[in-house]
């Protein structure tokens, strides 16, 4: 979706020219929309066209929760446009509307999954109030984080991985023809403008991307190269203000909607060559990029500067993207979403803590681990859960991060033949003691042996 001390205004002497005028944004605020292919002349007799259009765009996945925020829009026959903020679970089973009196753009979920920051124009007591708004997911209470006028509205807000900073793009004058890259602390609300080189222009077809170090901010920019525009991925060190070139995109490709994986190993973007649109992922194994999907262009041409219709899931294992009016998900690692090494590491930590709790339990029960019947309120395979929960430092570790369904009080079970056994015997045999109840990790189960070793098994 960095640690910053006192703002350094000397870094903000120059700002980047945008690739094109941002004045189209204010047409959105006036609820204007364009239906694709709308002819200037009267349609031929017998032809049909959509009178109403509805769809979703701007997905943003939470870093540490299986949910995403997005904008749902609707366009009526008279051109009236609505854009509201929604939440969805990554399995698509639940959705929730968060905004009611707003025009919303560019949502970004906080790393802890508790808040959403977005660009919005809210109607409060009959008055339009523009700026960056933070909406608490549980209470739905909105807070104006950064007020602005319609002509200098901030766009593309992006939480740093630790949740302490928000980066955004903001026009600098009333003409809305210049834009600067800003970083702001969430609590103290200190803002800082970073200057780009005068030859660079921020791409209005992409948003901003934090790297895992909470310091480095990536963005797409174009530079004049003779008669051609050269589009590249750059990164900015928000502590020193120094910029670094990361990669250059081919001249024959129009690049948009760039996104970086939370683990910092992959870059995804949509490239357009002629009428062909492709979702491309570049990583250390495929530096030239590999096509993972062919998104359909949205049916409604909504002018959205600095948008991004791509978002990696928090585990970096999949990408949520927009195709037509739909949100779709595509895997980018083996096993896809919920099968990443990060989730496997956390699962191993869970099993380790449960194993330690088993050992503690045995010390007070004649050296034996729990047996069925010790607590009738939890039948097999969960009889041991209420007995070990008080002995765990973090009871939330009873849930595997890859357990999307979340059924029962825990994601784990005792291995066959373990219940009621003497702990000393289990340690001597070095056999499997605990395991996932289902193959949560890309078709594999995580198991832990009595000596503390963990392993993914078929």
Rosetta blueprint (number, residue, H / E / L):
1 X L
2 X L
3 X L
4 X L
5 X L
6 X L
7 X L
8 X L
9 X H
10 X H
11 X H
12 X H
13 X L
14 X L
15 X L
16 X E
17 X E
18 X L
19 X L
20 X L
21 X L
22 X H
23 X H
24 X H
25 X H
26 X H
27 X H
28 X H
29 X H
30 X L
31 X L
32 X L
33 X L
34 X E
35 X E
36 X L
37 X L
38 X L
39 X L
40 X L
41 X L
42 X L
43 X L
44 X L
45 X L
46 X L
47 X L
48 X L
49 X L
50 X L
51 X L
52 X L
53 X E
54 X E
55 X E
56 X E
57 X E
58 X E
59 X E
60 X E
61 X E
62 X L
63 X L
64 X L
65 X L
66 X L
67 X E
68 X E
69 X E
70 X E
71 X E
72 X E
73 X E
74 X E
75 X E
76 X L
77 X L
78 X L
79 X L
80 X L
81 X E
82 X E
83 X E
84 X E
85 X E
86 X E
87 X E
88 X E
89 X E
90 X L
91 X L
92 X L
93 X L
94 X L
95 X E
96 X E
97 X E
98 X L
99 X L
100 X L
101 X L
102 X E
103 X E
104 X E
105 X E
106 X E
107 X E
108 X E
109 X E
110 X L
111 X L
112 X L
113 X L
114 X L
115 X E
116 X E
117 X E
118 X E
119 X E
120 X E
121 X E
122 X E
123 X E
124 X E
125 X L
126 X L
127 X E
128 X E
129 X E
130 X E
131 X E
132 X E
133 X E
134 X E
135 X E
136 X E
137 X L
138 X L
139 X L
140 X L
141 X L
142 X E
143 X E
144 X E
145 X E
146 X E
147 X E
148 X E
149 X L
150 X H
151 X H
152 X H
153 X L
154 X E
155 X E
156 X E
157 X E
158 X E
159 X E
160 X L
161 X L
162 X L
163 X L
164 X L
165 X E
166 X E
167 X E
168 X E
169 X E
170 X E
171 X E
172 X L
173 X L
174 X L
175 X L
176 X L
177 X L
178 X E
179 X E
180 X E
181 X E
182 X E
183 X E
184 X E
185 X E
186 X L
187 X L
188 X L
189 X L
190 X L
191 X E
192 X E
193 X E
194 X E
195 X L
196 X L
197 X L
198 X L
199 X L
200 X E
201 X E
202 X E
203 X L
204 X L
205 X L
206 X L
207 X L
208 X E
209 X E
210 X E
211 X L
212 X L
213 X L
214 X L
215 X L
216 X E
217 X E
218 X E
219 X E
220 X E
221 X E
222 X E
223 X E
224 X E
225 X E
226 X L
227 X L
228 X E
229 X E
230 X E
231 X E
232 X E
233 X E
234 X E
235 X E
236 X E
237 X E
238 X L
239 X L
240 X L
241 X L
242 X L
243 X E
244 X E
245 X E
246 X E
247 X E
248 X E
249 X L
250 X L
251 X L
252 X L
253 X L
254 X E
255 X E
256 X E
257 X E
258 X E
259 X E
260 X E
261 X L
262 X L
263 X L
264 X L
265 X L
266 X E
267 X E
268 X E
269 X E
270 X E
271 X E
272 X E
273 X E
274 X L
275 X L
276 X E
277 X E
278 X E
279 X E
280 X E
281 X E
282 X E
283 X E
284 X L
285 X L
286 X E
287 X E
288 X E
289 X E
290 X E
291 X E
292 X E
293 X E
294 X L
295 X L
296 X L
297 X L
298 X L
299 X L
300 X E
301 X E
302 X L
303 X L
304 X L
305 X L
306 X L
307 X L
308 X L
309 X L
310 X E
311 X E
312 X E
313 X L
314 X L
315 X L
316 X L
317 X L
318 X E
319 X E
320 X E
321 X E
322 X E
323 X E
324 X L
325 X L
326 X E
327 X E
328 X E
329 X E
330 X E
331 X E
332 X L
333 X L
334 X L
335 X L
336 X L
337 X L
338 X L
339 X L
340 X L
341 X H
342 X H
343 X H
344 X H
345 X H
346 X H
347 X H
348 X H
349 X H
350 X H
351 X H
352 X H
353 X H
354 X H
355 X H
356 X H
357 X H
358 X H
359 X H
360 X H
361 X H
362 X H
363 X H
364 X L
365 X L
366 X L
367 X L
368 X E
369 X L
370 X L
371 X L
372 X L
373 X L
374 X L
375 X L
376 X L
377 X L
378 X L
379 X L
380 X L
381 X L
382 X L
383 X L
384 X L
385 X H
386 X H
387 X H
388 X H
389 X H
390 X L
391 X L
392 X L
393 X L
394 X L
395 X H
396 X H
397 X H
398 X H
399 X L
400 X L
401 X L
402 X L
403 X L
404 X L
405 X L
406 X L
407 X L
408 X L
409 X L
410 X L
411 X L
412 X E
413 X E
414 X E
415 X L
416 X L
417 X L
418 X L
419 X L
420 X L
421 X L
422 X E
423 X H
424 X H
425 X H
426 X H
427 X H
428 X H
429 X H
430 X L
431 X L
432 X E
433 X E
434 X E
435 X E
436 X E
437 X L
438 X L
439 X L
440 X L
441 X E
442 X L
443 X L
444 X E
445 X E
446 X E
447 X E
448 X E
449 X E
450 X L
451 X L
452 X L
453 X L
454 X E
455 X E
456 X E
457 X E
458 X L
